[in-house]
């Protein structure tokens, strides 16, 4: 439903003579959606899942690794985040060290491995737009007649 809402806002902003790319750019000037592949609902999961939410403190604490710091920087400087680096800690405990990092990309971009380097390091991924800007069909209970 979150992706559906995001796309509804984009459609509401889109002018009759405007293409989808411009509508997306207009929307992303004030509203960005970052998905966390491999993360459970709100926390946990097998993928990178720590980026400053739920009181967790990423290491380091900066606008690249902490979603709240990224938002503060955006408000103060006008510089929106192009990605946020999430960390998966061993046993989800920062004291145990990092198991992997991965980028959280602004929708509709998704992280894609660049093909070389350590696949557990966010530096070896790029945020890529595959050109498909739609949400998969929602579960039947969300469809209305």
ZAGU-305495 format. One record per atom (N, C-alpha, C): residue in three letters; x, y, z. Coordinates in pm, 1 decimal. Layout:
ALA	X	Y	Z $
...
//
This chain:
UNK	80.9	-119.0	0.0 $
UNK	0.0	0.0	0.0 $
UNK	86.4	127.0	0.0 $
UNK	205.9	119.0	55.6 $
UNK	292.4	237.2	59.6 $
UNK	333.0	278.1	-81.3 $
UNK	369.3	179.3	-162.7 $
UNK	406.0	210.5	-301.4 $
UNK	285.6	266.0	-375.9 $
UNK	167.9	207.8	-352.9 $
UNK	46.6	258.5	-417.1 $
UNK	25.4	405.9	-381.8 $
UNK	40.3	440.1	-253.5 $
UNK	22.5	578.7	-210.6 $
UNK	124.8	669.6	-279.1 $
UNK	248.4	625.8	-282.9 $
UNK	354.5	703.9	-346.6 $
UNK	319.7	732.5	-492.5 $
UNK	272.1	630.7	-562.4 $
UNK	236.4	647.8	-704.1 $
UNK	112.5	735.8	-720.3 $
UNK	18.4	729.1	-625.1 $
UNK	-99.2	816.6	-630.0 $
UNK	-58.7	963.1	-614.9 $
UNK	35.6	991.7	-526.8 $
UNK	84.6	1128.8	-511.3 $
UNK	148.9	1174.6	-641.5 $
UNK	227.7	1088.5	-702.5 $
UNK	292.9	1122.6	-829.6 $
UNK	188.8	1153.3	-936.4 $
UNK	85.7	1069.0	-946.2 $
UNK	-19.5	1092.2	-1046.1 $
UNK	-94.8	1222.5	-1017.2 $
UNK	-118.0	1253.5	-889.9 $
UNK	-188.3	1376.6	-854.7 $
UNK	-108.0	1499.7	-894.6 $
UNK	23.5	1489.6	-891.3 $
UNK	110.6	1601.7	-927.3 $
UNK	127.8	1617.0	-1078.0 $
UNK	105.3	1509.3	-1150.3 $
UNK	133.5	1508.6	-1293.4 $
UNK	35.9	1597.6	-1369.5 $
UNK	89.8	1689.6	-1445.8 $
UNK	10.1	1777.1	-1531.8 $
UNK	-27.0	1702.2	-1659.1 $
UNK	-129.4	1747.6	-1727.9 $
UNK	-175.3	1678.8	-1848.8 $
UNK	-66.5	1664.3	-1954.0 $
UNK	13.9	1767.5	-1973.4 $
UNK	115.9	1765.5	-2077.7 $
UNK	252.5	1721.9	-2026.9 $
UNK	257.7	1667.2	-1905.8 $
UNK	385.3	1631.7	-1842.5 $
UNK	409.1	1481.1	-1852.2 $
UNK	533.9	1442.9	-1873.3 $
UNK	563.4	1300.5	-1876.9 $
UNK	585.9	1247.0	-1735.7 $
UNK	590.3	1115.2	-1724.8 $
UNK	603.4	1049.6	-1594.7 $
UNK	736.0	1082.7	-1526.9 $
UNK	843.2	1094.9	-1604.7 $
UNK	975.1	1125.6	-1547.5 $
UNK	974.4	1262.1	-1479.0 $
UNK	909.4	1360.0	-1540.6 $
UNK	903.4	1492.9	-1479.7 $
UNK	815.8	1491.3	-1354.9 $
UNK	706.0	1416.5	-1359.0 $
UNK	619.2	1404.1	-1241.1 $
UNK	695.7	1339.8	-1125.0 $
UNK	778.3	1239.3	-1156.6 $
UNK	860.3	1175.1	-1053.8 $
UNK	960.6	1274.2	-995.8 $
UNK	1024.4	1352.4	-1081.9 $
UNK	1121.0	1452.8	-1035.1 $
UNK	1053.0	1556.3	-946.4 $
UNK	932.8	1598.4	-984.4 $
UNK	858.1	1694.4	-903.1 $
UNK	828.2	1635.3	-766.1 $
UNK	782.9	1510.0	-764.2 $
UNK	750.0	1444.5	-638.0 $
UNK	875.0	1428.0	-550.9 $
UNK	985.0	1387.2	-611.2 $
UNK	1105.5	1361.8	-533.1 $
UNK	1171.7	1490.1	-483.5 $
UNK	1121.5	1604.5	-524.3 $
UNK	1173.8	1729.3	-469.0 $
UNK	1128.3	1749.1	-324.4 $
UNK	1024.0	1674.4	-281.9 $
UNK	976.8	1687.8	-143.8 $
UNK	937.9	1555.6	-78.2 $
UNK	936.1	1444.8	-153.6 $
UNK	884.6	1318.2	-101.1 $
UNK	962.0	1203.9	-165.9 $
UNK	1030.1	1125.2	-82.5 $
UNK	1104.4	1009.5	-132.9 $
UNK	1068.5	887.4	-50.7 $
UNK	1062.9	775.2	-118.9 $
UNK	1030.6	647.4	-56.3 $
UNK	1153.4	557.6	-68.1 $
UNK	1203.4	510.3	45.2 $
UNK	1318.0	420.6	46.6 $
UNK	1272.0	282.9	92.5 $
UNK	1290.0	182.6	7.8 $
UNK	1254.9	45.2	41.6 $
UNK	1377.6	-24.2	99.6 $
UNK	1353.9	-120.7	187.2 $
UNK	1463.3	-194.1	252.0 $
UNK	1451.2	-342.5	217.7 $
UNK	1504.0	-384.7	100.5 $
UNK	1495.4	-525.9	62.2 $
UNK	1562.4	-616.6	165.2 $
UNK	1494.8	-723.1	203.8 $
UNK	1551.1	-818.4	298.6 $
UNK	1526.6	-782.3	443.3 $
UNK	1450.6	-675.7	466.9 $
UNK	1420.7	-636.3	604.1 $
UNK	1281.3	-684.5	640.2 $
UNK	1265.1	-729.0	765.1 $
UNK	1133.5	-766.1	813.5 $
UNK	1048.3	-643.0	834.7 $
UNK	925.4	-662.8	880.1 $
UNK	835.6	-550.5	905.9 $
UNK	887.2	-470.9	1025.1 $
UNK	939.9	-354.1	1001.3 $
UNK	994.1	-259.8	1101.1 $
UNK	1134.7	-293.6	1149.5 $
UNK	1174.8	-420.0	1151.9 $
UNK	1309.7	-453.5	1197.6 $
UNK	1340.3	-598.0	1162.0 $
UNK	1465.5	-638.0	1186.1 $
UNK	1506.2	-776.0	1162.7 $
UNK	1507.4	-812.7	1015.5 $
UNK	1517.7	-941.0	989.8 $
UNK	1523.8	-991.3	853.0 $
UNK	1665.6	-1023.3	812.3 $
UNK	1681.0	-1094.7	700.3 $
UNK	1814.1	-1139.6	658.5 $
UNK	1899.9	-1033.2	590.6 $
UNK	1840.3	-921.9	550.4 $
UNK	1915.4	-819.4	479.1 $
UNK	1958.7	-705.2	568.1 $
UNK	2028.3	-607.4	510.0 $
UNK	2067.6	-488.7	585.2 $
UNK	1943.5	-419.0	641.1 $
UNK	1938.5	-402.0	773.1 $
UNK	1814.7	-356.4	834.9 $
UNK	1833.4	-248.3	941.2 $
UNK	1952.8	-196.7	956.2 $
UNK	1977.8	-92.2	1055.3 $
UNK	2023.5	34.9	984.3 $
UNK	1945.7	140.4	999.8 $
UNK	1978.6	267.7	937.5 $
UNK	1927.3	383.7	1021.4 $
UNK	1929.4	362.7	1155.0 $
UNK	1895.0	468.3	1247.8 $
UNK	1752.5	464.6	1299.8 $
UNK	1670.6	373.1	1249.5 $
UNK	1531.6	366.1	1294.2 $
UNK	1519.8	293.0	1428.0 $
UNK	1407.7	307.9	1493.5 $
UNK	1376.8	238.5	1619.1 $
UNK	1482.6	262.5	1726.8 $
UNK	1542.6	379.1	1723.6 $
UNK	1641.1	410.7	1826.0 $
UNK	1775.9	344.1	1806.3 $
UNK	1791.5	265.9	1698.3 $
UNK	1920.0	202.5	1671.9 $
UNK	2021.9	305.5	1627.3 $
UNK	2143.1	287.0	1662.8 $
UNK	2247.4	380.8	1625.7 $
UNK	2341.2	315.3	1526.4 $
UNK	2335.4	359.5	1400.0 $
UNK	2429.1	304.6	1302.4 $
UNK	2569.6	358.3	1328.7 $
UNK	2666.0	289.1	1274.4 $
UNK	2804.1	334.6	1286.4 $
UNK	2857.2	350.0	1144.4 $
UNK	2900.0	466.7	1100.7 $
UNK	2899.0	592.5	1174.7 $
UNK	2760.4	657.0	1173.9 $
UNK	2739.9	755.1	1262.1 $
UNK	2614.8	830.3	1266.1 $
UNK	2632.7	952.2	1176.4 $
UNK	2583.8	941.7	1055.3 $
UNK	2590.9	1052.4	960.8 $
UNK	2474.4	1039.0	863.8 $
UNK	2460.2	1138.0	776.8 $
UNK	2346.3	1141.3	685.1 $
UNK	2350.5	1029.6	581.6 $
UNK	2463.2	964.3	564.0 $
UNK	2471.0	853.3	469.3 $
UNK	2422.4	722.5	532.4 $
UNK	2432.3	709.2	664.2 $
UNK	2399.1	584.1	732.2 $
UNK	2277.5	593.1	824.4 $
UNK	2226.5	711.4	848.3 $
UNK	2116.1	732.0	942.0 $
UNK	2005.1	809.2	870.8 $
UNK	1889.2	746.8	858.3 $
UNK	1779.8	806.5	782.5 $
UNK	1733.4	937.7	844.7 $
UNK	1734.6	948.3	976.4 $
UNK	1694.5	1074.7	1039.9 $
UNK	1795.2	1184.9	1008.7 $
UNK	1925.3	1154.1	1013.4 $
UNK	2026.3	1254.2	978.9 $
UNK	2012.6	1295.8	832.4 $
UNK	1977.0	1200.7	745.8 $
UNK	1955.8	1233.8	604.2 $
UNK	1838.4	1330.1	588.6 $
UNK	1732.1	1307.4	664.1 $
UNK	1615.6	1395.7	658.5 $
UNK	1649.9	1534.9	712.6 $
UNK	1722.4	1540.5	822.4 $
UNK	1763.2	1669.1	880.1 $
UNK	1848.4	1747.1	779.1 $
UNK	1943.4	1678.1	716.2 $
UNK	2028.5	1746.0	616.5 $
UNK	1944.1	1799.1	500.3 $
UNK	1845.6	1719.8	455.9 $
UNK	1758.7	1761.1	345.5 $
UNK	1682.8	1888.5	382.7 $
UNK	1627.0	1891.7	503.4 $
UNK	1551.0	2008.9	547.8 $
UNK	1641.7	2130.4	563.0 $
UNK	1758.8	2111.2	620.5 $
UNK	1847.7	2224.4	648.2 $
UNK	1920.3	2276.9	525.4 $
UNK	1959.5	2187.2	434.5 $
UNK	2042.3	2229.1	321.5 $
UNK	1972.6	2220.4	186.3 $
UNK	1859.1	2150.6	182.1 $
UNK	1791.2	2130.2	54.9 $
UNK	1849.5	2016.3	-25.7 $
UNK	1947.3	1943.9	30.3 $
UNK	2009.6	1832.4	-39.6 $
UNK	1938.8	1701.7	-4.0 $
UNK	1858.9	1647.0	-98.0 $
UNK	1788.0	1523.0	-67.8 $
UNK	1882.1	1402.9	-71.7 $
UNK	1850.7	1299.7	5.4 $
UNK	1936.5	1180.3	3.2 $
UNK	1920.5	1103.6	-128.1 $
UNK	2032.6	1064.1	-186.9 $
UNK	2029.0	982.2	-308.5 $
UNK	2030.4	834.3	-273.6 $
UNK	2073.2	803.5	-152.3 $
UNK	2066.9	667.7	-98.1 $
UNK	2102.4	675.8	50.5 $
UNK	2065.2	571.7	123.0 $
UNK	2102.8	556.8	263.6 $
UNK	2166.6	419.8	275.6 $
UNK	2279.7	411.6	341.5 $
UNK	2347.9	282.9	358.4 $
UNK	2294.5	215.4	484.6 $
UNK	2239.5	96.0	467.5 $
UNK	2189.1	16.6	579.8 $
UNK	2292.0	-91.0	613.8 $
UNK	2291.6	-132.6	739.2 $
UNK	2386.3	-232.9	787.8 $
UNK	2311.3	-351.2	845.8 $
UNK	2361.8	-469.4	819.3 $
UNK	2315.2	-591.2	886.0 $
UNK	2424.8	-630.1	983.2 $
UNK	2393.8	-626.6	1112.9 $
UNK	2490.0	-664.5	1215.9 $
UNK	2478.7	-813.7	1245.5 $
UNK	2587.4	-873.7	1287.4 $
UNK	2587.6	-1013.8	1328.0 $
UNK	2488.2	-1028.0	1443.2 $
UNK	2392.4	-1119.0	1425.7 $
UNK	2285.1	-1140.6	1525.4 $
UNK	2209.1	-1012.2	1556.5 $
UNK	2204.5	-919.0	1460.9 $
UNK	2135.5	-790.2	1475.5 $
UNK	2181.5	-711.6	1598.2 $
UNK	2307.9	-727.4	1633.9 $
UNK	2364.6	-659.2	1749.1 $
UNK	2488.8	-581.8	1704.1 $
UNK	2484.2	-447.4	1707.1 $
UNK	2599.5	-368.7	1662.9 $
UNK	2729.8	-403.7	1735.3 $
UNK	2720.5	-450.5	1858.8 $
UNK	2841.1	-486.8	1933.5 $
UNK	2913.7	-605.0	1870.3 $
UNK	2842.7	-683.4	1788.3 $
UNK	2902.5	-800.1	1722.4 $
UNK	2968.3	-766.8	1588.9 $
UNK	2956.1	-643.7	1543.1 $
UNK	3017.2	-603.9	1416.4 $
UNK	2923.0	-620.9	1298.4 $
UNK	2962.2	-562.3	1186.4 $
UNK	2880.9	-564.5	1064.9 $
UNK	2899.4	-694.8	988.2 $
UNK	2789.8	-749.0	943.2 $
UNK	2790.2	-866.4	856.5 $
UNK	2789.9	-822.5	710.2 $
UNK	2711.0	-717.9	681.1 $
UNK	2702.8	-665.5	544.6 $
UNK	2642.8	-525.4	548.0 $
UNK	2661.8	-452.9	438.9 $
UNK	2595.0	-324.6	418.7 $
UNK	2530.9	-326.1	281.5 $
UNK	2429.2	-245.0	265.8 $
UNK	2362.1	-234.7	136.6 $
UNK	2292.8	-100.3	124.3 $
UNK	2279.1	-51.3	1.2 $
UNK	2213.8	77.7	-16.6 $
UNK	2061.8	65.7	-13.9 $
UNK	1998.0	164.7	45.3 $
UNK	1853.9	183.4	31.8 $
UNK	1838.2	293.6	-71.5 $
UNK	1763.9	265.6	-175.2 $
UNK	1753.1	357.2	-288.1 $
UNK	1616.3	424.4	-290.7 $
UNK	1608.8	548.3	-342.2 $
UNK	1478.8	612.7	-354.8 $
UNK	1397.5	546.0	-466.5 $
UNK	1278.4	499.4	-430.5 $
UNK	1189.3	435.2	-527.7 $
UNK	1166.1	529.7	-644.8 $
UNK	1170.1	484.3	-768.2 $
UNK	1163.3	346.5	-814.4 $
UNK	1298.4	279.1	-834.5 $
UNK	1405.7	343.7	-793.1 $
UNK	1536.7	279.8	-806.7 $
UNK	1550.3	166.9	-705.4 $
UNK	1627.8	66.2	-743.9 $
UNK	1655.4	-48.3	-658.1 $
UNK	1804.6	-77.3	-662.2 $
UNK	1859.2	-136.5	-554.4 $
UNK	2002.3	-167.1	-555.3 $
UNK	2034.7	-278.9	-653.2 $
UNK	2144.4	-260.7	-725.7 $
UNK	2191.1	-362.3	-819.8 $
UNK	2341.3	-379.8	-802.5 $
UNK	2383.3	-504.4	-787.1 $
UNK	2525.7	-536.8	-773.6 $
UNK	2596.5	-498.4	-902.4 $
UNK	2710.0	-429.1	-891.9 $
UNK	2780.5	-381.2	-1010.7 $
UNK	2860.8	-489.4	-1081.3 $
UNK	2870.8	-606.4	-1020.7 $
UNK	2935.0	-719.0	-1087.2 $
UNK	3075.7	-749.3	-1041.7 $
UNK	3131.6	-666.2	-956.9 $
UNK	3265.2	-694.2	-904.3 $
UNK	3274.6	-637.3	-763.8 $
UNK	3369.9	-690.3	-688.8 $
UNK	3386.9	-646.6	-551.0 $
UNK	3303.4	-730.2	-455.7 $
UNK	3317.6	-703.6	-330.2 $
UNK	3250.3	-777.2	-224.5 $
UNK	3099.4	-752.1	-229.5 $
UNK	3018.5	-856.5	-250.9 $
UNK	2873.5	-837.2	-259.1 $
UNK	2808.3	-807.3	-123.9 $
UNK	2886.5	-804.4	-16.5 $
UNK	2831.3	-766.8	113.9 $
UNK	2866.9	-622.3	150.0 $
UNK	2918.5	-546.5	52.4 $
UNK	2959.7	-408.2	74.0 $
UNK	2874.8	-315.5	-13.2 $
UNK	2806.6	-220.4	48.8 $
UNK	2719.8	-127.3	-23.3 $
UNK	2793.5	-52.7	-134.1 $
UNK	2924.0	-35.5	-120.3 $
UNK	3001.9	37.5	-221.0 $
UNK	3000.1	-32.4	-357.1 $
UNK	2965.5	-160.0	-359.3 $
UNK	2966.1	-236.7	-483.8 $
UNK	2826.7	-252.5	-544.3 $
UNK	2737.0	-160.3	-506.5 $
UNK	2601.4	-157.4	-560.5 $
UNK	2572.4	-19.7	-616.6 $
UNK	2481.8	-14.6	-710.5 $
UNK	2434.4	112.2	-765.6 $
UNK	2282.9	114.5	-754.7 $
UNK	2227.0	232.5	-736.7 $
UNK	2081.4	247.8	-738.8 $
UNK	2040.3	263.8	-884.5 $
UNK	1960.6	169.2	-934.1 $
UNK	1927.4	161.4	-1076.0 $
UNK	1776.7	167.7	-1095.4 $
UNK	1736.2	245.8	-1193.4 $
UNK	1595.1	253.7	-1231.5 $
UNK	1575.8	163.5	-1352.6 $
UNK	1497.2	58.6	-1334.8 $
UNK	1475.8	-35.2	-1445.7 $
UNK	1367.4	11.6	-1542.0 $
UNK	1309.6	129.4	-1516.7 $
UNK	1207.8	183.6	-1605.8 $
UNK	1067.7	135.0	-1577.3 $
UNK	1051.4	44.8	-1482.9 $
UNK	919.2	-6.5	-1448.2 $
UNK	871.8	70.9	-1325.7 $
UNK	778.9	163.6	-1345.3 $
UNK	734.1	250.0	-1236.1 $
UNK	593.3	214.7	-1192.5 $
UNK	569.3	89.7	-1170.9 $
UNK	437.5	49.9	-1122.8 $
UNK	453.4	-48.1	-1007.9 $
UNK	349.9	-58.1	-932.6 $
UNK	348.4	-149.6	-819.9 $
UNK	288.5	-281.5	-867.3 $
UNK	344.6	-394.4	-825.9 $
UNK	281.2	-521.5	-859.4 $
UNK	138.3	-524.3	-805.0 $
UNK	57.5	-608.3	-861.5 $
UNK	-81.3	-620.2	-819.0 $
UNK	-87.6	-645.0	-669.0 $
UNK	-166.8	-563.3	-597.2 $
UNK	-177.9	-586.4	-453.4 $
UNK	-252.6	-715.4	-422.4 $
UNK	-241.4	-759.1	-300.3 $
UNK	-313.3	-879.2	-256.1 $
UNK	-463.4	-858.9	-277.1 $
UNK	-537.2	-967.6	-304.5 $
UNK	-680.4	-956.1	-336.3 $
UNK	-760.2	-879.5	-231.4 $
UNK	-724.3	-891.2	-104.7 $
UNK	-803.2	-823.2	-1.3 $
UNK	-793.6	-670.9	-11.8 $
UNK	-696.9	-618.8	-89.4 $
UNK	-683.1	-474.7	-105.7 $
UNK	-749.4	-423.7	-233.3 $
UNK	-794.9	-513.0	-316.7 $
UNK	-860.2	-472.8	-440.3 $
UNK	-1006.5	-441.3	-413.4 $
UNK	-1055.7	-334.5	-470.7 $
UNK	-1196.5	-295.8	-458.4 $
UNK	-1263.5	-316.8	-593.0 $
UNK	-1390.0	-350.9	-588.3 $
UNK	-1466.5	-367.9	-713.3 $
UNK	-1501.5	-234.7	-774.8 $
//
